[in-house]
Amino acid sequence: RSVFGGIKMTVISSTGITLKSRPVGEPQASDFGTEVSEAGAPAAGQIQVKNSWMSVDPYMRGRMYDRESYVPPFQIGEVLTGGAVGRVTATNHPDYAVGDLVQSMAGWREAWTAPPEAVMAIKLPGNTGLPDSAFLGIAGMPGLTAYAGILRVAELKEGDTVFVSGAAGAVGSAVVQIAKIKGCTVIGSAGGAEKCAFVKELGADECIDYRAAGDYDGLLAALRAAAPKGIDVYFDNVGGDHFQAAIEVARPMARMAICGMISQYNDTEPRPGPNNVIQIVGKQLQIRGFIVSTHADMQPAFLADMSQWIASGKMKFEETVMEGVEN
């Protein structure tokens, strides 16, 4: 223990998850290890935080490759990083008090001590009525990704017909609901009857079970049946056959927000691209990839809208929860 300003501050033992080896194909438990360290008493300008929630997000798979990207790769032997929410347990910083709710990129560990800016930490409002975990999901990075992607990148307009792949996921489910709130027809895609039922519960007009559809031809037929007049907007979380089908069914001047391509994250060999890209020219399609951090300026409007939508029952969300950092 140490003493600062007459207040005792305790060192906290913290278990973290490390990257032992770079996965080939689908990650295995053997690719990860554990490390026990100490989150010490905070020095000047530092805070000590005990994490209560952390998030495992699809983009993290890309960070397991040793290659240049929009975020640096995870390093072998080091504790992984990612979104986390926790409470300040000790502070030596004028802007933070014990008990403050903090969001940071110091996930994959139970506790940490650092200057807030070193781990991209921000103090969260305490009066939203939302559970703390929501700031890693619907009111956090996935929610802002959906909000910025569909409203700014895809330039959503009332009356649009919108196709959302990965519609049962954290981002996709928010996109479905935002598009419905804005007066659009929404077609989702998800894997399995249970996920499709969930997407329909969110308000989607149709949901394609891509597993039941089988191959690309089945997916394309299902999309044509769901959108006989074509689509105006495609929000892509999946890539692959979904991207090709969206190009095929797109109306002239359609807009596509390319958020992710999870169907390809574990590929060990390059996958052939869509064979219909020439249609991008003839249909004058707008296809834009985006990273959520580019649209951080939308955060205030996003939180205001999302809080109101959740409070009014227009926005629903579910969470998959695992107990313990080791799980």
C-alpha positions in Angstrom: 0.0 0.0 0.0 1.0 3.6 -0.5 -0.4 6.8 0.9 -1.4 9.9 -1.3 -3.1 12.8 0.3 -3.9 10.7 3.4 -5.7 8.1 1.3 -4.4 4.5 1.2 -4.0 3.2 -2.3 -3.7 -0.6 -2.8 -1.8 -2.6 -5.4 -4.2 -4.8 -7.3 -3.2 -8.2 -8.7 -4.3 -8.5 -12.4 -4.5 -11.5 -14.7 -4.1 -10.6 -18.4 -4.4 -12.5 -21.6 -1.3 -12.6 -23.9 -0.8 -13.6 -27.5 1.5 -16.7 -27.5 1.4 -17.3 -31.2 -0.2 -15.9 -34.3 -3.3 -17.9 -35.3 -3.4 -19.7 -38.6 -7.0 -19.9 -39.7 -9.4 -19.9 -36.8 -7.8 -18.9 -33.5 -7.2 -21.7 -30.9 -6.9 -21.6 -27.2 -3.3 -22.6 -27.6 -2.6 -19.3 -29.3 -3.2 -17.4 -26.0 -1.6 -17.4 -22.5 -2.1 -15.7 -19.2 0.1 -13.3 -17.2 -0.3 -12.1 -13.7 1.0 -8.6 -12.9 0.3 -5.8 -10.5 -1.7 -2.6 -11.1 0.3 -0.4 -8.8 -0.6 2.7 -6.8 -1.0 5.6 -9.3 1.8 8.1 -9.7 1.2 11.7 -10.5 -1.3 12.0 -13.4 -2.3 8.3 -13.2 -5.4 6.4 -12.2 -5.9 2.9 -11.1 -8.9 1.1 -12.6 -10.5 -2.3 -11.9 -12.1 -3.5 -15.1 -15.7 -4.8 -14.8 -16.4 -5.5 -18.5 -14.3 -6.0 -21.6 -15.2 -6.5 -25.2 -14.1 -9.0 -27.8 -14.6 -7.5 -31.3 -14.2 -8.8 -34.8 -11.4 -6.3 -35.7 -9.2 -7.9 -33.1 -8.7 -10.9 -35.4 -6.9 -8.6 -37.9 -4.6 -7.4 -35.1 -3.4 -11.0 -34.6 -1.7 -10.9 -38.0 1.8 -9.3 -38.2 0.9 -6.8 -40.9 0.3 -3.1 -41.3 -3.2 -1.9 -40.8 -5.1 1.0 -39.3 -4.2 -0.2 -35.8 -0.8 -1.8 -34.9 -0.7 -5.6 -34.6 -0.7 -7.4 -31.2 2.8 -8.4 -30.2 3.8 -11.9 -29.2 4.1 -12.2 -25.4 2.3 -9.0 -24.6 -1.1 -8.6 -23.0 -3.7 -7.9 -25.6 -5.6 -4.6 -25.7 -9.2 -3.7 -26.4 -12.3 -1.9 -25.2 -13.0 -2.2 -21.4 -15.2 -0.4 -18.8 -14.3 -0.2 -15.1 -14.3 1.9 -12.0 -11.5 4.0 -10.6 -10.2 2.4 -7.5 -7.4 4.9 -6.8 -6.5 8.2 -8.3 -3.6 10.7 -8.5 -5.2 12.7 -11.3 -7.2 15.9 -10.7 -10.0 15.0 -13.2 -10.8 11.6 -11.8 -12.3 10.5 -8.5 -12.6 7.1 -6.9 -15.8 5.4 -8.3 -15.8 7.2 -11.6 -16.9 5.0 -14.5 -14.1 4.8 -17.2 -13.9 3.4 -20.7 -10.5 2.5 -22.0 -8.5 0.4 -24.4 -6.9 -1.5 -21.5 -9.0 -4.6 -21.9 -7.9 -8.2 -21.7 -6.8 -7.6 -18.1 -8.5 -7.3 -14.7 -6.9 -4.0 -13.6 -4.5 -1.3 -14.8 -2.7 1.8 -13.7 -1.7 4.4 -16.2 -2.2 8.0 -17.3 -5.7 8.1 -18.9 -4.4 9.3 -22.3 -2.0 6.4 -22.5 -4.9 3.9 -22.8 -7.4 6.2 -24.5 -9.4 6.4 -21.3 -12.4 8.7 -21.0 -14.8 9.3 -18.1 -18.3 8.1 -18.8 -21.5 9.9 -17.7 -23.1 8.3 -14.7 -26.7 9.2 -15.3 -27.7 7.5 -18.6 -29.8 4.7 -17.1 -27.8 2.2 -19.1 -25.8 -0.7 -17.7 -22.1 -0.2 -17.7 -21.6 -2.9 -20.3 -23.7 -1.0 -22.8 -20.8 1.4 -23.3 -18.9 -1.5 -25.0 -21.8 -2.3 -27.2 -25.0 -0.4 -28.2 -23.8 2.9 -26.6 -20.1 2.3 -27.4 -17.9 1.6 -30.4 -20.2 -0.9 -32.2 -23.2 1.4 -31.8 -21.2 4.4 -33.1 -20.0 2.3 -36.0 -23.6 1.5 -37.0 -24.7 5.1 -36.5 -21.9 6.7 -38.5 -21.8 4.0 -41.1 -25.5 4.1 -42.0 -26.2 7.8 -41.6 -23.0 9.4 -42.8 -21.1 6.9 -44.9 -24.2 5.3 -46.6 -26.1 8.6 -46.6 -29.3 7.0 -45.6 -32.5 8.5 -46.9 -36.1 8.0 -45.8 -37.7 5.4 -48.0 -34.5 3.6 -48.9 -34.4 -0.2 -49.2 -31.5 -1.3 -47.0 -29.6 -4.7 -47.0 -27.6 -5.5 -43.9 -25.3 -8.5 -43.7 -24.4 -9.8 -40.2 -27.7 -8.3 -39.1 -27.8 -10.2 -35.8 -24.3 -8.9 -34.7 -23.5 -6.0 -32.4 -23.1 -3.5 -35.3 -25.6 -5.1 -37.8 -28.5 -5.2 -35.2 -28.0 -1.5 -34.5 -28.0 -0.7 -38.2 -31.3 -2.6 -38.7 -33.0 -0.6 -36.0 -31.6 2.8 -37.0 -32.7 2.2 -40.6 -36.2 1.4 -39.4 -36.3 4.4 -37.1 -35.4 6.5 -40.2 -38.3 5.1 -42.2 -36.6 2.5 -44.4 -37.4 -1.0 -45.6 -34.8 -3.3 -44.1 -33.6 -6.7 -45.3 -31.2 -8.5 -42.9 -29.0 -11.5 -43.4 -28.0 -13.9 -40.6 -26.9 -17.5 -40.1 -29.7 -19.8 -38.8 -33.4 -19.6 -37.9 -32.8 -18.4 -34.4 -30.7 -15.4 -35.5 -33.1 -14.5 -38.2 -36.0 -14.6 -35.7 -34.0 -12.1 -33.6 -33.5 -9.8 -36.6 -37.2 -9.8 -37.4 -37.9 -9.0 -33.7 -35.7 -5.9 -34.2 -38.1 -4.7 -36.9 -36.5 -6.0 -40.1 -39.0 -6.5 -42.9 -37.2 -9.6 -44.1 -34.3 -11.7 -43.0 -32.4 -14.1 -45.2 -31.0 -17.2 -43.5 -27.8 -17.5 -45.6 -27.1 -21.0 -44.2 -30.5 -22.3 -45.5 -29.8 -20.5 -48.8 -26.8 -22.6 -49.3 -24.5 -21.2 -51.9 -24.1 -17.8 -53.7 -26.9 -18.6 -56.1 -29.3 -19.4 -53.3 -28.3 -16.2 -51.5 -28.8 -14.1 -54.6 -32.2 -15.6 -55.2 -33.3 -14.9 -51.7 -32.1 -11.3 -51.9 -33.9 -10.8 -55.2 -37.1 -12.2 -53.7 -36.8 -9.9 -50.6 -36.0 -6.8 -52.7 -37.6 -7.3 -56.1 -37.0 -3.7 -57.0 -33.4 -3.7 -55.8 -31.6 -2.1 -52.9 -30.5 1.5 -52.3 -28.1 0.9 -49.5 -25.9 -2.0 -48.5 -24.2 -2.2 -45.1 -21.5 -4.8 -45.3 -20.2 -6.7 -42.3 -19.6 -10.0 -44.1 -18.0 -9.6 -47.5 -17.6 -12.5 -49.9 -20.8 -13.7 -51.5 -22.9 -11.1 -49.7 -20.9 -8.3 -51.2 -21.2 -9.8 -54.7 -25.0 -10.3 -54.3 -25.4 -6.7 -53.1 -23.7 -5.4 -56.2 -25.9 -7.6 -58.4 -29.1 -6.4 -56.8 -28.1 -2.7 -56.3 -30.1 0.0 -58.0 -28.4 2.7 -59.9 -26.6 5.2 -57.6 -26.9 2.8 -54.6 -24.5 3.5 -51.7 -22.5 0.9 -49.8 -20.9 1.2 -46.4 -18.1 -1.4 -46.1 -17.6 -1.9 -42.3 -16.1 -5.4 -42.2 -15.7 -8.7 -44.0 -15.9 -11.3 -41.3 -16.3 -14.2 -43.7 -12.7 -13.7 -44.8 -10.9 -12.9 -41.5 -9.7 -16.5 -41.0 -8.7 -17.1 -44.6 -5.3 -18.6 -45.1 -5.2 -18.0 -48.9 -6.4 -15.0 -50.9 -10.1 -15.4 -51.9 -11.4 -14.5 -55.4 -13.1 -11.2 -55.4 -16.6 -10.4 -56.7 -16.9 -11.3 -60.5 -19.4 -8.4 -61.1 -17.4 -5.4 -60.2 -17.9 -3.9 -63.7 -21.4 -3.1 -62.5 -19.9 -0.5 -60.1 -19.3 1.6 -63.2 -22.6 1.1 -65.0 -24.7 1.5 -61.9 -22.6 4.4 -60.6 -22.3 2.8 -57.2 -20.8 4.5 -54.3 -18.7 2.1 -52.2 -16.9 3.4 -49.2 -14.9 1.6 -46.6 -14.7 3.3 -43.2 -13.2 3.2 -39.7 -15.3 4.3 -36.8 -12.5 6.5 -35.3 -12.7 8.8 -38.3 -16.2 9.7 -37.3 -15.5 10.4 -33.6 -17.1 13.9 -34.1 -20.5 12.2 -34.2 -20.2 10.9 -30.6 -22.3 13.6 -28.9 -25.2 13.3 -31.4 -24.9 9.5 -31.3 -25.1 9.4 -27.5 -28.0 11.8 -27.5 -30.0 9.9 -30.1 -29.1 6.4 -28.8 -30.1 7.3 -25.2 -33.4 8.6 -26.4 -34.1 5.6 -28.7 -33.3 3.1 -25.9 -35.4 5.0 -23.4 -38.4 5.1 -25.8 -38.1 1.4 -26.6 -37.1 2.0 -30.2 -33.7 0.5 -29.8 -33.2 -3.0 -28.4 -30.0 -4.8 -27.6 -28.7 -8.1 -26.4 -25.4 -9.1 -24.9 -23.4 -12.4 -24.8 -21.7 -12.5 -21.5 -18.8 -14.7 -20.3 -17.6 -14.6 -16.7 -13.9 -14.1 -16.0 -11.1 -12.8 -18.1 -9.8 -16.4 -18.5 -12.9 -17.3 -20.5 
